[in-house]
Amino acid sequence: MSNRSSIYEGPFEVTRTEYFNTDYPSIAHYFRKPSFFQDLIERDRFVIFGTRGTGKTMILKSIYLPVYLELLKRDGVDPKNQKHKFIGIYIPCDNLEFRRYFDVKYTKYFDHDEDKAKILWKRYFEHYFALYVVDNIFSTLWNYGQEIDSEIKERLNKLVSLILEIYDPAGALKTKSKNFVELRSFLNQERQRFLDFVDKKIRGFKEEFNIIKGLNFIKDICNLLGENIDSLKDIRFYLLLDDFFRHSYHLNNRN
């Protein structure tokens, strides 16, 4: 005898885009460009609002470099023969680092003066965020940039000393990074070292961090890439911040 419940089972599976987060060919396969897609990719900045499940992340990921490359291929375009106007960098913002270390309620531990504490928190957040964004830029170019420039890795390796000069102009850290992979590892260690510092600051330690970068660090890195790599000349870097506003809204509306 057949199972009675199986008679009523639908032929479809419930699938969310998160299930194939890094399966970029599948994302490109299922994505259908909305009517405003062309207008979207020609804008300098934009904000996408919508309720859960309406496709906000899907739209952001369609502009993310590896997915956009798959969309070009789907449309019969060879990415290497295409003049690219932008590179989309997907930056997930609803992660443990944001929630643990950069909740505004922690500012009270930085200084008894609330205004001073908020200024300090802003400086700390900008340093962390700049390192986080730059790491996403670097990983995107390293992992997927060869689709638009077959020699991108060699070109990035040649910029290691210039990138270090931007981050640590005084050479105080004396890093020995010799190639781009080592450079990325060093900057990730710097980010983790900074998070440990913030954790200690919250617990009352008085030590200071020797390098604090602002958001201009992102701009300086993008300018450096554009000035030294022909395939990135005059290109726009789209920083696709996913869940940033939802996260910041909850942080700023706590009781």
N, C-alpha and C positions, 0 to 999 in steps of 0.2 A: 504493500500500500504506500502510495506517495505521501510525503509530508504535506499536510494541508496548508501550512504556512507558505510553502514554496510556490503555491499557486498564485499568491498575491505579491510575490517579490517582483520588483521592477527590473528591467534589463540594464539599468544604468547604475554606475557607481558614483557616490558623492566624492568629488575631487575638488580641492582648493588649490589655488596657485602655489601656496606654500609647500605643497607636496612635491612639486618639481621646481623648487627654488633655484637650483643651478642647472636644470636641464633646459638650456637656452634654446636649442632647436625646437623643443616642445612648446615653449612659451611663444616663440615666433610662429609656430604652426597654428596654434589656437587663437592668436591675437588677430583681431580685425580692426583696422584703423578707423577711429571715429572720424566724423566729418571735420572736426577741428584739428586733426593731427598735424597737417602741414603748417597751420598757423601756430601751433604749439611749439614745433621745433624751430621756428624762426624767431621766437620771442627771446628777449634777454633774460627774463625772469617770469615765473608764474607760480601760482599756488593752486593745488587741486584739493577741493573739498568734496566730501561725500560720506554717506553712511557706510557702515561695514558691509563689505561684499559687493560694492558698486564698481570695483575695478580700478581704484586709485593706484595701488601698487602695480597692477598689470600695465597701466599706462606709463608709470615711471620706468618700469623695467623694459618697456618697448623702446625707450630712448637710451637705455644702458648699452654701452658699446657692444658686448658680445651678442645681445639680442638684436640690436639694430643691424649688425652685420648679417645675422641670419635672415632678417627681414629683407635686406638688400638682395641676398642670394635667392630668396623665395621669389623675388620680383625679377630675377634674371640679371642682376647687376653684380659685376665682379668688384668687391670692395677695393682691391688694389688699383683699379682703373677709375675709381670715383674720387672726385675732389670733395673731401670731407670739410664741412663747415663747422662741425661741432663733435665733441666726444662726450658722451654721457657717462658720468661716474655715479654709480649707485651707492648711497650711503645710508645704511640702516641705523636709525637713531634710537630705537626702543630696545636697548640692550642693558645688560647688567651693569656695565661701567657707568652709564648715564644715571641709572636709578640709584646705585649705591653711593657714588661719590659726588654727584652734582645736584642733589636735592637741596633746594634753597633753605630748608630747615637747618642745614648744617652750618649756615653762615654765622649763627650765634656762637659757634665755637671758635671762630676766627678772631673776633674782637667784640668787646662789650658795646662798642659804638655801632649801632645797627647800620647807619649809612656807610661807615668805613668798612664794615664787614661785607656789605653787598658789593662795594667796589673791588674788594679783595677777591671775593667769589667770582666776579666777572672776569678778572684777570686770570684766575686759575682755570675757569671754564674755557676761556679763549685759547689758552696754551694747550690744554688737553684736546680741544676740538680741532685746532689747527693741525696738530700731529695726527689725529685720527683721519681727518680729511685728506691730508697729504699721503698717508699710507694707502688710502683707497685709490687715490690718483695713481700712485706708483704701481700698486698691484694690478690695476686695470690695464695700464700700459704694458707692463711686463708680461701679463698672462694672455692678453688679447691684441696687443698693438701690432703684432707681426702680420695681422690680416690687412693692415693698411700700410705698413712699412716693414719689409722683410728684414731690415737691419736695425730695427728699433732697439733691440737689446744691446747691440754694440754701441749705439749712440748714447744710450742711458749710462752705460758703463763709463763713458768718457766724461760724464757730468758729475761724477761722485765728489770730486774735490770742490767743485763750485757749489754743490748743494750743501756740503758740510760747512763751507764758508758762510753761507746764508744762515744756517742754523747756529753755528758757533764761530762768529767772526774773530773772536779773540783766541781761538784754539785752546780754550781752557780744558776741554774734555779729553784732548789728546787721543782721539779715536784712531784706530788703525784700519778702518774700513778701506779695502782696496778695490772692491767691485760693488755693483749695484745691489746684489743679494745681501752682502755684508752690511751695506748702508741701511737697507730696509730693516734688517735685524737690529742694528744699532738704534734706529729711531723708534722701533717698537719697544726696545728695552728702556729707552728714555721715557716713553709714555708710561710704561709700567712702573718705572722708578718714580715718576711724578705722582702716580696714583698712590703708591706707598707713602710718599711724602705727605699727600693730602690726608691720608688715613691717620698718620702720626699727628698731623696738625690738629685734626679733630679731637684726638686724644690728649692734646695739651702740650705736645713737644714744641720747642721753640726754634728748631732748626729752619733754615731757609733753603730754597731751591736756587741753584746758581744760574739757570737760564729760564726765562719766562718769555715766550714768544706771543705776539698778538695775531689777529686774523690776517694781518698783512703778510705773514709767513706763507699763507696759501697763495696770495697774489704774486709774491716774489718767485715762488716755485713755478707757477704757471707761466709767468713772463720768461723765466730762465729756459723752460722747455720750448716755448715758442721762438725764442731768439736763437737757439742752438740746434734745433732739429727741424729741418726743412719741411717734413711732412706735418709738423705741428704749427707751422708758421700761420699766423692770422686765424688760428682755430679757436673756437670758444669751448671752454670746459663747462659743461652743464653739471652742477653739483645737485644730484637728485636726492634730497633729504626726505627719507621715508619715515613717517610718524614723528617728525620733529615738533610740529605744532601741537599735536595731540599730547605729546609728552610734556612740552613746556606749559600747556594749558593746565594740566593736572598739577604740575609743580607750583604754579602761581595762583592756584585757587584752593589751596589747603586751608583748613580751619586753624 
